[in-house]
């Protein structure tokens, strides 16, 4: 049996992976946002970066669960066929 995944699976999995990677990068290198954009909203106090890590981690978790649901859906539909 061959699994076929909808495009939504790949989108969810890809965005989850990118947000997870960015969350880890932000944990270890908090100034990457300022280095990339030149914008420093918190004057190097780290509060904005902490909020970004939290948001990215939540996004990663939610989209990972959603992609897992798509994964299981494709598995059950492949078994029916």
N, CA, C and O of each residue as an XYZ file, in Angstrom:
324
protein
N       0.833     -1.180      0.000
C       0.000      0.000      0.000
C       0.877      1.244      0.000
O       1.843      1.344      0.757
N       0.533      2.155     -0.835
C       1.283      3.390     -0.927
C       0.489      4.513     -0.270
O      -0.701      4.685     -0.534
N       1.154      5.264      0.578
C       0.508      6.403      1.214
C       0.571      7.602      0.285
O       1.583      7.853     -0.370
N      -0.512      8.321      0.244
C      -0.508      9.591     -0.465
C      -0.904     10.662      0.526
O      -1.896     10.530      1.243
N      -0.132     11.702      0.558
C      -0.380     12.794      1.491
C      -0.924     13.994      0.748
O      -0.501     14.303     -0.366
N      -1.859     14.658      1.377
C      -2.384     15.892      0.805
C      -1.345     16.994      0.966
O      -0.421     16.876      1.771
N      -1.502     18.042      0.211
C      -0.560     19.163      0.272
C      -0.548     19.788      1.661
O       0.485     20.295      2.099
N      -1.671     19.760      2.355
C      -1.741     20.347      3.699
C      -0.776     19.662      4.659
O      -0.216     20.317      5.538
N      -0.576     18.369      4.509
C       0.380     17.662      5.367
C       1.766     18.257      5.211
O       2.434     18.562      6.199
N       2.197     18.423      3.970
C       3.543     18.938      3.717
C       3.690     20.373      4.182
O       4.746     20.752      4.689
N       2.645     21.184      4.020
C       2.684     22.571      4.487
C       2.798     22.603      6.005
O       3.639     23.316      6.552
N       1.954     21.831      6.686
C       1.977     21.804      8.152
C       3.316     21.287      8.674
O       3.893     21.863      9.596
N       3.799     20.214      8.089
C       5.068     19.636      8.532
C       6.229     20.600      8.278
O       7.121     20.736      9.116
N       6.218     21.258      7.138
C       7.288     22.201      6.816
C       7.299     23.416      7.721
O       8.355     23.823      8.204
N       6.140     23.994      7.954
C       6.065     25.171      8.831
C       6.394     24.780     10.271
O       7.031     25.552     10.988
N       5.971     23.597     10.698
C       6.316     23.119     12.043
C       7.829     22.964     12.180
O       8.399     23.349     13.201
N       8.475     22.412     11.177
C       9.928     22.226     11.221
C      10.654     23.567     11.256
O      11.571     23.758     12.055
N      10.250     24.487     10.402
C      10.895     25.801     10.358
C      10.691     26.552     11.672
O      11.631     27.156     12.188
N       9.481     26.520     12.214
C       9.236     27.231     13.469
C       9.996     26.581     14.620
O      10.467     27.283     15.515
N      10.123     25.272     14.615
C      10.912     24.603     15.645
C      12.384     24.964     15.567
O      13.026     25.212     16.587
N      12.911     24.993     14.358
C      14.315     25.372     14.164
C      14.546     26.816     14.595
O      15.531     27.107     15.272
N      13.653     27.717     14.213
C      13.800     29.122     14.602
C      13.668     29.312     16.112
O      14.332     30.176     16.684
N      12.819     28.517     16.763
C      12.702     28.602     18.223
C      14.027     28.224     18.885
O      14.472     28.892     19.819
N      14.654     27.155     18.399
C      15.936     26.730     18.964
C      17.028     27.759     18.666
O      17.832     28.084     19.540
N      17.055     28.268     17.441
C      18.043     29.297     17.084
C      17.867     30.518     17.970
O      18.856     31.088     18.432
N      16.631     30.933     18.215
C      16.372     32.111     19.034
C      16.777     31.870     20.485
O      17.202     32.805     21.163
N      16.657     30.655     20.967
C      17.105     30.352     22.329
C      18.609     30.558     22.490
O      19.062     31.087     23.505
N      19.381     30.140     21.485
C      20.826     30.202     21.592
C      21.447     31.485     21.040
O      22.532     31.878     21.469
N      20.779     32.133     20.108
C      21.311     33.367     19.511
C      20.170     34.373     19.444
O      19.515     34.521     18.413
N      19.941     35.063     20.565
C      18.779     35.933     20.688
C      18.867     37.181     19.816
O      17.838     37.784     19.510
N      20.046     37.575     19.419
C      20.191     38.813     18.645
C      20.101     38.607     17.139
O      20.388     39.536     16.384
N      19.711     37.419     16.678
C      19.660     37.204     15.233
C      18.607     38.076     14.577
O      18.754     38.454     13.415
N      17.552     38.399     15.298
C      16.500     39.240     14.732
C      17.022     40.661     14.523
O      16.795     41.270     13.477
N      17.731     41.185     15.543
C      18.318     42.520     15.401
C      19.395     42.537     14.316
O      19.511     43.508     13.568
N      20.180     41.464     14.231
C      21.235     41.401     13.216
C      20.649     41.356     11.813
O      21.215     41.925     10.879
N      19.517     40.680     11.665
C      18.903     40.535     10.353
C      18.149     41.795      9.936
O      18.245     42.227      8.787
N      17.400     42.382     10.867
C      16.524     43.505     10.513
C      17.036     44.862     10.961
O      16.672     45.881     10.375
N      17.875     44.893     11.990
C      18.324     46.167     12.542
C      17.308     46.779     13.492
O      17.532     47.873     14.009
N      16.213     46.105     13.729
C      15.130     46.584     14.594
C      15.312     45.997     15.991
O      15.446     44.782     16.139
N      15.319     46.845     17.011
C      15.533     46.412     18.389
C      14.424     46.979     19.276
O      14.614     48.022     19.901
N      13.279     46.318     19.341
C      12.139     46.865     20.079
C      12.290     46.833     21.597
O      11.605     47.587     22.287
N      13.162     45.988     22.137
C      13.257     45.861     23.590
C      14.596     46.327     24.155
O      14.888     46.069     25.322
N      15.396     46.991     23.373
C      16.703     47.519     23.798
C      17.578     46.453     24.457
O      18.149     46.681     25.523
N      17.675     45.320     23.832
C      18.510     44.191     24.274
C      18.117     43.642     25.633
O      18.973     43.123     26.349
N      16.852     43.739     26.011
C      16.439     43.188     27.306
C      16.000     41.731     27.169
O      15.942     41.019     28.171
N      15.689     41.270     25.960
C      15.402     39.863     25.718
C      13.944     39.460     25.846
O      13.605     38.305     25.589
N      13.074     40.378     26.235
C      11.672     40.012     26.435
C      10.967     39.695     25.116
O      10.154     38.772     25.059
N      11.264     40.436     24.077
C      10.638     40.168     22.781
C      11.113     38.818     22.243
O      10.321     38.048     21.700
N      12.387     38.542     22.395
C      12.921     37.265     21.934
C      12.288     36.098     22.685
O      12.012     35.057     22.088
N      12.057     36.258     23.987
C      11.408     35.208     24.767
C       9.977     34.983     24.290
O       9.521     33.842     24.213
N       9.271     36.059     23.973
C       7.911     35.932     23.437
C       7.931     35.250     22.069
O       7.036     34.465     21.754
N       8.935     35.543     21.265
C       9.053     34.917     19.949
C       9.336     33.427     20.099
O       8.761     32.617     19.373
N      10.217     33.051     21.033
C      10.498     31.628     21.278
C       9.219     30.915     21.698
O       8.929     29.826     21.202
N       8.456     31.512     22.601
C       7.207     30.905     23.056
C       6.239     30.740     21.891
O       5.649     29.673     21.718
N       6.074     31.791     21.095
C       5.160     31.725     19.947
C       5.580     30.683     18.926
O       4.745     29.943     18.407
N       6.860     30.624     18.640
C       7.358     29.630     17.680
C       7.210     28.210     18.217
O       6.887     27.291     17.464
N       7.443     28.027     19.512
C       7.294     26.695     20.101
C       5.840     26.244     20.075
O       5.559     25.082     19.783
N       4.919     27.144     20.373
C       3.489     26.812     20.323
C       3.081     26.489     18.888
O       2.362     25.520     18.648
N       3.537     27.296     17.940
C       3.246     27.044     16.527
C       3.773     25.684     16.101
O       3.079     24.940     15.408
N       4.980     25.354     16.502
C       5.581     24.064     16.169
C       4.752     22.919     16.743
O       4.485     21.934     16.053
N       4.346     23.048     18.001
C       3.580     21.980     18.645
C       2.220     21.780     17.984
O       1.818     20.650     17.706
N       1.514     22.880     17.733
C       0.171     22.786     17.146
C       0.240     22.202     15.736
O      -0.554     21.328     15.386
N       1.173     22.674     14.937
C       1.271     22.171     13.569
C       1.809     20.743     13.513
O       1.484     19.999     12.588
N       2.614     20.356     14.476
C       3.068     18.968     14.532
C       1.907     18.027     14.817
O       1.800     16.959     14.215
N       1.036     18.433     15.740
C      -0.152     17.628     16.028
C      -1.052     17.564     14.795
O      -1.577     16.501     14.462
N      -1.230     18.693     14.123
C      -2.070     18.717     12.923
C      -1.477     17.849     11.812
O      -2.211     17.140     11.124
N      -0.161     17.899     11.633
C       0.479     17.057     10.622
C       0.365     15.581     11.009
O       0.184     14.726     10.142
N       0.471     15.281     12.300
C       0.293     13.903     12.753
C      -1.102     13.389     12.465
O      -1.280     12.219     12.126
N      -2.090     14.256     12.598
C      -3.462     13.877     12.259
C      -3.583     13.558     10.777
O      -4.224     12.578     10.398
N      -2.968     14.382      9.941
C      -2.950     14.108      8.497
C      -2.241     12.783      8.210
O      -2.675     12.020      7.347
N      -1.154     12.510      8.929
C      -0.396     11.268      8.749
C      -1.281     10.061      9.052
O      -1.336      9.105      8.279
N      -1.971     10.123     10.192
C      -2.849      9.014     10.558
C      -4.012      8.882      9.593
O      -4.442      7.768      9.291
N      -4.527     10.000      9.105
C      -5.627      9.966      8.143
C      -5.194      9.263      6.867
O      -5.962      8.482      6.305
N      -3.991      9.523      6.405
C      -3.524      8.874      5.171
C      -3.303      7.388      5.409
O      -3.509      6.577      4.507
N      -2.885      7.027      6.616
C      -2.661      5.623      6.938
C      -3.984      4.850      6.952
O      -4.070      3.734      6.439
N      -5.006      5.462      7.544
C      -6.297      4.770      7.607
C      -6.962      4.714      6.242
O      -7.625      3.727      5.927
N      -6.804      5.741      5.428
C      -7.410      5.702      4.096
C      -6.662      4.734      3.175
O      -7.262      4.158      2.267
N      -5.363      4.552      3.402
C      -4.605      3.594      2.604
C      -5.022      2.162      2.961
O      -5.011      1.279      2.103
N      -5.383      1.938      4.208
C      -5.795      0.608      4.632
C      -7.158      0.238      4.079
O      -7.449     -0.941      3.880
N      -8.009      1.250      3.825
C      -9.355      1.016      3.307
C      -9.292      0.620      1.845
O     -10.059     -0.234      1.398
N      -8.389      1.229      1.097
C      -8.317      1.004     -0.342
C      -7.817     -0.347     -0.676
O      -7.699     -0.688     -1.853
